[in-house]
Amino acid sequence: MPTTGSSPTPSQSNVAVANLARIAVGVDGYPEGRDAAVLGAALARSTGADTLLVTVVSHPRVAPSWVGWQGLRDAAEEMLAQTRDSLAPGTRVMVETGAFVAPALEHVVAREHRDLLVVGSSRFAAEGHVRIGKRTRQLLGHAECALAIAPRGLHHKTQVTITRIGVGFDGGPEAQAALVLAGSIALSAGATLHIRGVVDDRTPRLRWSDRVAGTILPLWDDVIQADVHSLHDRVAAAAQSTEARSPDADVMRGRPADALLELSRDVDLLIIGSRRWGLVTRLLLGSTGEALLHDASCPILIVPRTTG
């Protein structure tokens, strides 16, 4: 199906996403695709972003012969039109051809200069929770834009609004990139922003002798408490620098994944940065990101690594 209107101009940088001007939403004929469409529409309302609904149909060489290529394309166009009319009126739509879904979506993102790609969760996710599937896993590490995942069943809600945004912050450049985007969305949406810092206070699993352990472990709490004070200062400074109005913040001790999973129950959108190593402009997850993408209670938005 041809698109209408001219393609938007590229963003000045696809390395650090400071705002969302162009959104792509990957949809299909399944309920999880409708979840993605609902989240994409909510983000578009909050940011004023141009939104594109995309579905991928198999290349003719792998299309079932009993259906026929034109039949697949016609069905995809009809599904897109129905999804748009019921969930995102006025949104542009596009049918993309490709042998595999993830690379085809990446191609659309690059060609259409999208700042964000929105997808649904796995059909095996618990209702109201995020869980990534195989195709989303393929996008991680390759997509050069931010990625948002909708919780399963989101389309059942009568009205999805973004009024409270959470962001995980540890003081690193990846967290700073997440905070910048979170502040920008909060300002556009008139949403409140909550910044959560977490100091991992778990004792390292090292093969210490009894003598070494007896020397180090009593000092461990002092070390962690110093880290808490340091992170508290950085979180306070970050809160003052954000564009959001009157952000609130806290610093906790514990397993970072647990603290952010707890926050996901109280916000409408949780934004995190990529892990601290790997290629820039890529979405790479550490253990905390992995945990969030398998059990968060709200949409998760991952920001690519920056060059900073």
C-alpha positions as CSV (number, residue, x, y, z in Angstrom):
1,M,0.0,0.0,0.0
2,P,1.6,3.4,-1.0
3,T,2.0,6.0,1.7
4,T,0.5,9.4,1.5
5,G,2.4,12.6,2.0
6,S,6.1,13.3,1.7
7,S,8.7,11.6,4.0
8,P,9.8,13.7,6.9
9,T,13.3,15.1,6.9
10,P,15.9,13.2,8.9
11,S,16.5,14.2,12.5
12,Q,19.8,16.0,13.0
13,S,21.2,13.1,15.0
14,N,20.2,9.5,15.2
15,V,22.8,8.9,18.0
16,A,21.0,10.6,20.9
17,V,17.2,10.8,20.8
18,A,16.3,14.1,22.6
19,N,12.7,14.1,21.5
20,L,10.2,12.0,19.6
21,A,9.2,13.6,16.3
22,R,8.7,10.5,14.2
23,I,7.3,7.2,15.5
24,A,6.9,3.8,13.7
25,V,4.6,1.2,15.1
26,G,4.9,-2.4,14.1
27,V,1.5,-4.1,13.9
28,D,0.1,-7.4,12.7
29,G,-3.2,-9.2,12.9
30,Y,-2.7,-10.3,16.5
31,P,-3.9,-8.6,19.7
32,E,-0.3,-7.7,20.6
33,G,0.0,-5.6,17.5
34,R,-3.1,-3.7,18.6
35,D,-1.3,-3.1,21.9
36,A,1.6,-1.5,20.0
37,A,-0.8,0.7,18.0
38,V,-2.5,1.9,21.2
39,L,0.9,2.8,22.8
40,G,2.0,4.5,19.6
41,A,-1.1,6.6,19.5
42,A,-0.7,7.5,23.2
43,L,2.9,8.6,22.6
44,A,1.9,10.6,19.5
45,R,-0.8,12.4,21.5
46,S,1.7,13.2,24.2
47,T,4.5,14.4,21.9
48,G,2.8,15.5,18.7
49,A,4.9,13.1,16.8
50,D,4.2,11.9,13.2
51,T,3.2,8.3,13.4
52,L,3.4,5.5,10.9
53,L,1.7,2.1,11.3
54,V,3.8,-0.6,9.6
55,T,3.1,-4.3,8.8
56,V,5.5,-6.7,7.2
57,V,4.3,-9.3,4.7
58,S,6.4,-12.2,3.5
59,H,8.4,-11.9,0.3
60,P,6.7,-13.7,-2.7
61,R,9.3,-16.5,-2.6
62,V,8.2,-17.5,0.9
63,A,4.5,-16.7,0.6
64,P,2.2,-19.7,0.8
65,S,1.2,-20.7,-2.7
66,W,-2.5,-21.3,-1.7
67,V,-2.9,-17.7,-0.5
68,G,-1.0,-15.9,-3.3
69,W,1.0,-12.8,-3.0
70,Q,-1.8,-10.3,-3.8
71,G,-4.0,-12.0,-1.3
72,L,-1.4,-11.5,1.5
73,R,-1.0,-7.9,0.6
74,D,-4.7,-7.2,0.4
75,A,-5.2,-8.8,3.8
76,A,-2.4,-6.7,5.3
77,E,-3.8,-3.5,3.8
78,E,-7.3,-4.3,5.2
79,M,-5.9,-5.1,8.7
80,L,-3.9,-1.9,8.7
81,A,-6.9,0.2,7.7
82,Q,-9.0,-1.4,10.5
83,T,-6.3,-0.9,13.1
84,R,-5.8,2.7,12.1
85,D,-9.5,3.5,12.0
86,S,-10.2,1.9,15.4
87,L,-7.1,2.8,17.3
88,A,-5.1,5.6,15.6
89,P,-7.4,7.7,13.2
90,G,-5.5,9.7,10.6
91,T,-2.2,7.8,11.0
92,R,-0.2,7.0,7.9
93,V,0.1,3.3,7.1
94,M,2.6,1.2,5.2
95,V,2.9,-2.4,4.0
96,E,6.6,-3.4,3.9
97,T,7.9,-6.5,2.0
98,G,10.5,-8.6,3.5
99,A,11.5,-12.2,4.2
100,F,11.9,-11.5,7.9
101,V,9.9,-9.1,10.1
102,A,12.7,-7.6,12.2
103,P,15.1,-6.6,9.4
104,A,12.1,-5.2,7.4
105,L,11.1,-3.0,10.3
106,E,14.7,-1.8,10.7
107,H,14.7,-0.9,7.0
108,V,11.5,1.2,7.5
109,V,13.0,2.9,10.5
110,A,16.1,3.9,8.6
111,R,14.3,4.9,5.4
112,E,11.6,6.9,7.2
113,H,13.9,8.5,9.7
114,R,12.0,7.2,12.7
115,D,13.1,8.2,16.2
116,L,11.1,5.4,17.9
117,L,9.8,2.0,17.0
118,V,6.9,0.6,19.0
119,V,6.1,-3.1,19.2
120,G,4.0,-5.4,21.2
121,S,4.9,-8.1,23.8
122,S,5.1,-11.8,23.3
123,R,1.7,-13.6,23.3
124,F,3.1,-15.6,26.2
125,A,3.3,-12.5,28.4
126,A,1.1,-12.2,31.4
127,E,-1.8,-9.8,31.0
128,G,-0.7,-6.3,31.8
129,H,3.0,-7.2,31.7
130,V,5.8,-6.7,29.2
131,R,7.7,-9.7,27.8
132,I,9.8,-9.6,24.7
133,G,9.4,-12.3,22.0
134,K,11.8,-13.6,19.4
135,R,11.3,-10.8,16.9
136,T,11.9,-8.1,19.5
137,R,15.0,-9.9,20.6
138,Q,16.2,-9.6,17.0
139,L,15.6,-5.9,17.0
140,L,17.7,-5.4,20.1
141,G,21.3,-4.8,19.2
142,H,20.5,-3.8,15.6
143,A,17.8,-1.0,15.7
144,E,19.3,2.5,15.5
145,C,16.4,4.2,17.2
146,A,14.7,4.0,20.6
147,L,12.4,1.0,21.1
148,A,9.2,0.8,23.1
149,I,7.4,-2.3,24.1
150,A,3.7,-2.3,25.0
151,P,2.4,-4.6,27.8
152,R,0.1,-7.4,26.7
153,G,-3.6,-6.5,26.8
154,L,-3.0,-2.7,26.6
155,H,-5.6,-2.3,23.9
156,H,-8.3,-3.4,26.3
157,K,-8.0,-0.1,28.1
158,T,-10.6,2.4,27.0
159,Q,-8.2,5.3,27.2
160,V,-4.4,5.2,27.5
161,T,-2.8,8.4,28.7
162,I,0.7,9.1,29.9
163,T,0.5,11.2,33.0
164,R,3.4,9.8,35.1
165,I,6.8,8.9,33.6
166,G,9.5,7.0,35.4
167,V,13.2,6.9,34.5
168,G,16.0,4.8,35.9
169,F,19.1,6.8,36.6
170,D,22.6,5.7,37.7
171,G,24.6,8.8,36.7
172,G,26.1,7.3,33.5
173,P,25.8,8.8,30.0
174,E,23.2,6.1,29.0
175,A,21.0,7.1,31.9
176,Q,21.5,10.8,31.1
177,A,20.2,10.1,27.6
178,A,17.2,8.3,29.0
179,L,16.6,11.2,31.4
180,V,16.8,13.8,28.6
181,L,14.1,12.0,26.6
182,A,12.0,11.4,29.7
183,G,12.0,15.1,30.5
184,S,11.2,16.0,27.0
185,I,8.1,13.7,26.8
186,A,7.0,14.8,30.3
187,L,7.1,18.4,29.3
188,S,5.2,17.8,26.1
189,A,2.6,15.6,27.8
190,G,2.2,17.7,30.9
191,A,3.2,14.5,32.8
192,T,5.0,14.2,36.1
193,L,8.5,12.7,36.1
194,H,9.9,10.4,38.7
195,I,13.6,9.7,38.7
196,R,14.8,6.6,40.5
197,G,18.4,5.9,41.4
198,V,19.4,2.5,42.7
199,V,22.6,1.4,44.4
200,D,23.2,-2.3,44.2
201,D,24.1,-3.3,47.7
202,R,24.5,-7.0,47.1
203,T,27.8,-8.4,48.3
204,P,30.1,-9.4,45.4
205,R,30.4,-13.2,44.9
206,L,34.1,-13.6,45.4
207,R,36.1,-16.4,46.7
208,W,37.4,-14.7,49.8
209,S,39.3,-16.3,52.5
210,D,37.8,-16.0,56.0
211,R,40.5,-13.5,56.9
212,V,39.9,-11.3,53.8
213,A,36.1,-11.5,54.2
214,G,36.4,-10.6,57.9
215,T,38.3,-7.4,56.9
216,I,36.2,-6.3,54.0
217,L,32.6,-7.3,54.8
218,P,32.3,-5.0,57.9
219,L,33.2,-2.1,55.7
220,W,30.8,-3.0,52.9
221,D,27.8,-1.0,54.4
222,D,30.0,2.1,54.7
223,V,31.0,1.7,51.0
224,I,27.4,1.3,49.9
225,Q,26.2,4.2,52.0
226,A,28.8,6.5,50.4
227,D,27.6,5.4,47.0
228,V,24.0,6.2,48.1
229,H,25.0,9.8,49.1
230,S,27.0,10.2,45.8
231,L,24.1,9.0,43.7
232,H,21.7,11.1,45.6
233,D,23.6,14.2,44.7
234,R,23.8,13.2,41.1
235,V,20.1,12.4,41.0
236,A,19.2,15.8,42.6
237,A,21.4,17.6,40.0
238,A,19.8,15.6,37.2
239,A,16.3,16.5,38.4
240,Q,17.1,20.2,38.3
241,S,18.5,19.9,34.8
242,T,15.5,18.1,33.2
243,E,12.9,19.9,31.2
244,A,10.1,18.4,33.2
245,R,8.1,20.5,35.6
246,S,8.8,19.7,39.3
247,P,10.3,16.2,38.9
248,D,10.6,14.1,42.0
249,A,13.4,11.6,42.7
250,D,14.5,9.0,45.1
251,V,17.5,6.8,45.7
252,M,17.2,3.2,46.9
253,R,19.4,0.4,47.9
254,G,18.9,-3.1,46.5
255,R,18.7,-5.0,43.3
256,P,18.2,-2.4,40.5
257,A,15.8,-4.6,38.5
258,D,13.6,-5.1,41.6
259,A,13.5,-1.3,42.3
260,L,12.6,-0.5,38.7
261,L,10.0,-3.3,38.4
262,E,8.4,-1.8,41.5
263,L,8.4,1.7,39.9
264,S,6.8,0.2,36.7
265,R,3.7,-0.5,38.8
266,D,3.2,3.2,39.6
267,V,4.0,4.9,36.2
268,D,2.5,4.9,32.7
269,L,5.8,4.7,31.0
270,L,9.3,3.7,32.2
271,I,12.3,4.9,30.3
272,I,15.8,3.2,30.6
273,G,19.1,3.6,28.9
274,S,21.1,0.8,27.2
275,R,23.9,-0.9,28.9
276,R,27.3,0.8,29.2
277,W,29.2,-1.2,26.6
278,G,28.7,-2.2,23.0
279,L,28.2,-0.2,19.8
280,V,26.8,3.4,20.0
281,T,23.4,4.0,18.6
282,R,22.4,0.4,19.5
283,L,20.0,-1.1,22.0
284,L,22.0,-3.5,24.3
285,L,20.6,-4.8,27.5
286,G,22.3,-5.6,30.8
287,S,20.7,-7.8,33.5
288,T,18.4,-5.0,34.7
289,G,17.1,-4.3,31.2
290,E,16.5,-8.0,30.6
291,A,14.5,-8.3,33.8
292,L,12.4,-5.3,32.9
293,L,11.7,-6.6,29.5
294,H,10.3,-9.8,30.9
295,D,8.0,-8.6,33.7
296,A,7.5,-4.8,33.8
297,S,3.9,-3.6,34.5
298,C,4.0,-0.7,32.1
299,P,5.3,0.2,28.7
300,I,9.1,0.2,28.5
301,L,11.1,2.6,26.3
302,I,14.8,1.9,25.7
303,V,17.1,4.7,24.6
304,P,20.1,3.8,22.4
305,R,23.7,4.4,23.6
306,T,25.1,7.8,22.9
307,T,28.6,8.8,21.9
308,G,29.1,10.6,25.2
